[in-house]
């Protein structure tokens, strides 16, 4: 339905890619990206205004953001280094500021937002086992659920 809607509305072809528990509609169009971005931009943030203003959308938005722009430590890395983290990466600092504020609203402690000079992007981390567990319970990533569950499987209780 969405694929047809995008084609009819914007004249843009898209592809559907199957994932484990879902499907992904892939649209490669800078013009459409800029159009959608401009619909809800508030103070130059890429987080749409409709998301910022509707608390009931926060969990779904951040779950999807993590699937697209997030990462977590693998069990192999944790077993070697004992370091653990769930991370979000983004060029736009304001997007991460919104995510940080939402995570803190759910009492998930986060790091400060860092500029990673090597990658030329900003990063936000959840590094406590309590925070990682809470993130896993509240948020529902689809693409990166296995990564998250892999890390959770080796974290001490």
N, C-alpha and C positions, 0 to 999 in steps of 0.2 A: 504494500500500500504506500509506504513512504517513498519507495523508489519511483513509483509512478507519479506520486505527488510532486517530487523534486523535478522530474522530467517535464511534467505539464506546467508547473509554476515557473521554473527557472530555465527550462530547456537544457538541463545538465544531466548527462548520463552518470550513473553511479553503479557500484558493484556491491553485491551481498556476499559476505564471507562468513562461512559457518565457524563458530567457536565451540568450545566444549558444551556450555550450557545456554548458549545464546547465538544470535546472529549479529553481524556488524554491517551497517550500511556505510560504505566507503565512498566519500565524495571528494574529488580532487578539483577544487575550484577556488582560486584566490578571490575572485569576484564575489562568490556566494559567502565565503568566509567573512570578507569585509562587510558585506551587507548585513549578515546576521550579527556580527560584532557591533555594528553601529546601532542596531535596534535597542540594545539594552545597556550600552556603556554608561557608567556613572563615574565621573571623575577620572576618566581615562583607564579605568580598570577593565580587564577583559571579563570579569564576572558580571553576567547580565543582571540588570536591576531587578528583574522579576525573581531571580534566585535570591539576591540579597534581602529583598523585602518579604519573602515567603518562607518562614522557618520550616514549614512542612516539606520544602524541596531540598533543604540543606543536606540531608543524609544521602539522598540519591545523587545529588550533584557531586558531593565529595567522593562518594563511592566510584562514580564514573571518572572523576578527575584522577583518582588514584590509579584506576585501570589504565588511563592514558599517559599520565605523567609521574607515576609513582614507582617505587621499588622497595623491596625489603631484603634484608640479609638472608642468605641461604643457610640451611642447617649445616652444610659443610663448612662455610665460613665461620659460623658461630662456634662450631666445635673446635676450630683451629684457633680463633682469636678471642672467643668469649664476648665479642662485640655484637650488638644487635641494634637494628633500627628499621623503622618504616620511614620512608622519605618521599617527599614531593619535590619535583624540580620544575622550574618555569622561568622563562625570561622576564615575565611580568611580575614584579615584586608584589603589587597590589592584590593579585589573585591569591598569593600565598598568605598575605595579611588577612584576607577574608577567611581562608581555611584555618589559619592559626586561631582566629577569634572564635570560630565555630567549635574547633576541637577543645578550646579552653572552656567554652560554654558547656560542653559535655564532660568537663573536668578531666580532660586528657592533657597532661603536661607536654609542652613542646619545647624545642630549642628556639633560639632566636632565628631570624631569617638571615642566611649567609649568602654572600655573593661568591660563587665558586669561580675563581679566576680562570682555572684551566678549562672549564666547560663553558665559561661566560654565561652562566645562568644562576638563578637564586635557588636556594635549597632550604627546606624546612624538615626537621626530624622529630620523630617520636622515638625516644631511646630507652625508656623504662619498660620493664616487662609488664607492669601494671597498665601502663598506657597502651602498649601494643595489644594486650589482651582486651582491653576496653574498646580499642579501635576495631578489633576483629568482631566483637559482639554487636557494636552499634552500626558499623558500616558494612556494606555488602558488595565488595568488588566481585566482578564475574571473571574477567580475564586473569586477574592476579590472585584469585582465591587460593589456588594451589601453592603459590609462593608464600602467602601469608600462613597457610596451614602448615607448610613445611617448617617455617620458623617457629611457630607455636609448638610444634611437636617436640622441640628440643629445649624450649625454655623451662627452667625450673618452676615449680608451682609457687 
